[in-house]
Amino acid sequence: MTSKPIVNAFSIDVEDYFQVEAFSKVVDRESWATREYRCERNVGKLLELLAEKKVRGTFFILGWVADRSPQLVRDIAAAGHEIACHGWSHRLIYKQTPEEFREETKRSKALLEDLVGTKVRGYRAASFSIVTRSMWALDTLIDLGFEYDSSVFPILHDNYGVPGAELAPFMIAAPSGRRIVEFPMSVAKYGPMSVPVSGGGYFRILPYWLVKGGLMRINERESRPFVFYLHPWEIDPGQPRIENAGLKSRLRHYTNLTRCEDRLRRLLGEFSFASMEEVLEGLPVGGPMIREPKLAAVETRRSA
């Protein structure tokens, strides 16, 4: 008798090629509105692929994109996908003041909820920038009514990462003592080594067999779901080139763009996926992953 496959979380961080952190030093935000906009086209391709594969996912949408393309947000929701928040300006949290972060996150969440008429439950920070020195952002997320976060990456990286963080979904404590569900980005453990296999640049740059093997290890050896993410521009090899960016940034951004869509199609055929909220709500109450009853019961009151 074969066991039922573990259902994993599929997510898309909806931003365009010129909005990535790797290009932030050479692409001024004031120029965004003047650049060739390709997000609608690329999200459309992803929606077609997900419909073909009968996969529902979570779209973490940048407020700037939602403001420019409100019908795109409605189309994503109409296709049955979860709408979640990716902030407004794609600024790293630890480069914002708490007041700036609160206002832009509140603005983005409100816009998304107005567009689709449902509560936005999930949040993911630009470039996973909830790190040790920006944990204060968790209190803001709780204040604004978010029920889960997916920003913690349990690795060491030059822009992000919380080495040693838990690998499975868990209740993370904010500085106030309140807690919120955290669905961390997925890494595969090989002894002391943590291999980032969540998606994005790792999915494009690492050999497919290594990514697949790591994801299978999470499902089969650790018996837990993983979270996979991608950006719409990663299936767009024809995007305009930002030639004045540094070599490291260009290598991270452009490597294997021509292969990504085929790899994604293959991945969707080899693993079982659903949205973030569906995966989180399917975890056993009181089990080893989330030791709280479902998302709706997350504590939102300030500690005494």
N, C-alpha and C positions, 0 to 999 in steps of 0.2 A: 504494500500500500504506500503510495507516494504522498508526502506531506504537501500541504498547500503552500505555494510560494509566498514569501514575505512581500508585502506591498510597500514600496518605497515612495519617497516624496519627490515629485518632479517640479522644478521651479525655473522660471525665466526672470531675469533682472532686466526690466524694460528700460533701456537707455540707448542712445545712439553712439556711433563710433567716436564722435568728437567730444563726448562727455566723460570719457574714462579718466581715471586718476593718472594713468601713465602719461597722458598728454596735457595734464592740467598746467604744466609750467610753460607750455608753448601755445596752448589754445585758450584764449581769454573767454570767460563766460559771456562777455558782452558781444562776442562774435558768433555765438551759437545760432542766433536767429538768421544769420546771413549764410550759413553753411548748407551744403546739400543735405537734405533731410531724407533719410532712408528707413526710418524706424517703421513706418506704416507698412511698407512693402515687405520688410523682413519679418515682422510679426505676423503678417498675413500668411507668409510661407509656413511659419511655425504652426499656425492654427490649422492649416490644411494638413500638415503632417500629423499633428496630434489627433485630428479627426479621423484620418486614415487608420491610425494605430489604436483608435478608441481609448485615448489617454486623456484624463483630465488633470490639469496641473494648477500651480499657483503662479500668478504673474505679479511680481513685486514691481510696481510701476512708479517711475520717477514723476513727481508732481509737474515738473516742467513739460514732460511728454504728455501727461494727461491734459494740461492746460492747452497745449497746441493741438492735440488730437483727441478730443472728447469722444468722438464716435468710435475710435479705436478701442477705448476702454469699454464702451458699451458692447462692442462686438466680441471682445474677449469674454465678458460676463455672459453674453447671450449664448456663447459656445459651451457654457457650462463650467468655465474655469473660475477658480477663486481669485478675487482681486485683493492684493495686499500692497503695503506701502514701502517705498524705497526712498523716502525723503523727498525734498524738492529740488535742491541744487546740486546734488552729488558731491557736496563738500564733506570731507572727512570730519567725523564728529569731534575728534580731539583738536581740530583746528577751528571749532566754533565755541562761542560762549554758551553756557546753559540756556540763556535767554534766546539766542539765535536758533539753537537746536529746537527748543520748544515751539517757537513761532513757525518755523518752516515745516516741522513735522505735523503740527496741528493744521496748518494750511493745506498740506498735501492730503492728509487723512480726510479732512472735511470735503475737499473737492472730489476725491474718489467716491466717498459715500453719497454725495449728491448725484454723481453721474450714474451710479448703479442702484441706488436705493436700498443698499444693504450695509450692515456694519462691516468695517474693515478690521479684521482681528489680528493680522500678522504684520510684522515689520522686519525689514533687513536693511542694515546700515550700508551706506556707500563704502565699497572696498572693505567690508567686514570690520569697520572702524570702532566697534565696541571692544575695547582692549582694557587692560588693567587701569590705565589712567582716565578712562572715560566711562567707567561703570556707572557713574552718576546718571547717564542717559537712561538706564533701566527704570529709575524712578519716574522720569518724564514719560516713558512709554506706559507705565502703569497709570500715571495721572491721566493720560489721554485716552485710556480705555483699551489699549492693546491687550490681547490675551496671550500672545506668544511672540517671541523674537527668534530670528535665525541669523545672527550676526557673529557669533563666537566661532572662531576657527582655531582648533586645538593644535596649532603648529607655530613655529617660529618663522616670521617673514619680515621683510624690511618695512612694510607698510601696515601690517596687521598681525593678529595672532595672540592667543592666550595659551601658551604651552602648559600642558598639565591639566587643562580643563577636561571635564567629563566628555566622553565620546558619544554616549547615547542621550536621547532627550531627557531633560532633568529640570527641576525647579531651581532657578538661579536666584540668588539673593541680591537685591539692590542695596545700596548703602543705607537706606532707611530701615532695612530689615524685612521689608515686604518682598514677595517673590513673584516671579513670572515664569511661564514655561519657556525653556530654551531648547531649540532644536539645532544643535551645533552642526557646522559643516563637517562632512564625513572624512575621516582619515582611517586608513588601514594600518593596524599595528603588526609589525614584524619584529618581535623582540623589543629593543629600545627604540626602534625606528618607526616614525610616523610618516606614512606616505599619503599625501593629499590626493584623493581620488574623487572629490566631489563634483568636478566638472570644470567649466571655464577654460582658462589657459592650460590647466593640468590635463584636461581631456584632449585638447588639441596637440599638446607638446609631448606628453608621455606616450609610449607605445600603447596601442589599444589593448593588447593582451595584459599589460600591467594594470591598467585601469579596471578592466573587466575582472581580473583576478582579485584585485583589492576589494571591489564591490561584492564579489561572490564570497570572499572571506568574511566580510561584515555580515552578510545574510546567513551564511551556512555555519561558520565557526562561532560567531558571536550572537547569532539568532536575533538580530535587530535590524530595523530598517535603516537605510541610508537616505541622505538628501542629495539630489543632483541639481546642478544649476547650469545655466547657459545664458548668454546675451544674444539678442537678435543679430547684432553685427557679426557674430562669430560664424554665421552661415552665409556671409556676404563677401566673397573674395573680390568683388568689383568695387568696393567702397573706395572713396578718395583717400590717398595716402598723405599722412602727416610726416613729411620728409625731414622737418627740422627737429623732430623729437630725438632723444638720445638712442643709441644703439640698443641698449638693454630694453627700453620701452618698446622700440619697434620690433625686436625679436619676440617679446612677450605677446604683442598684439597681433602680429601678422603671420606667425608661424602656423602652417597647416590650415589656413582658412579654407583652402580648396578641398580639404578632406573632411571638414567638420560635419557637414550635412549628412554625408554617407555614414560617418561614424555614429551620428545621432540616430539615424534610421535603424542602424544595426542594434544599438543599445536598447531602443524602445521595443525591439522584437525579442530581446533576450532577458529582460527583467520586467517585473510587474510594477506599475506606477499608479499613483493617485495624487491628489492635492495634499498640501501640507496639513490643512485642517482635518482632512479625512484620515490621514495616517496617524496624526496625534490622537484623534478621538477613538481610533481603533486600538490603541495600546491598552493593555489590561489595567483596570482600576486597582490600585494598590500593588501593582507589579513592580519589577525591578527598574523600569524605565522612568515612568512618571508616577511618583508615589503620592498622587492627589487624584480625586475624582474629576475627570474630564476638564476641558478648558473652561467651561462656564463657572467652575467652582474656584478658579484661581483667586487668591486673596487680593483684594484691591484697596483695603482699608490701611491707613497709616498705622504703624505700630505705635503702641502707647509710649 
